[in-house]
């Protein structure tokens, strides 16, 4: 998972084709030792699956995050208005 995450971080940072050195730099920055074999597998085969590009996956994650923020906002708004609505029922 750490290799996929570092690969996607590099892609989100603007690197369309991260190398093993790019993954190593990211992992080193947070104190994680890199297994070259695993990193090589992610770099050569891609982090997701052959039928999905990283832009498809990261786009879905961004949309999902936006949807969660919208839901949380609606829930917070409904909690704030609930006391107002119930005070008239007494």
Protein Blocks (a to p, Z undefined) as FASTA:
>chain_A
ZZmmmmmmmmmnopabacfklmmmmmmmnopacdfklmmmmmmnopkbfkbcfklmmmmm
mmmmmmmmmmmmmmmmmmmmmmmmmmmmZZ
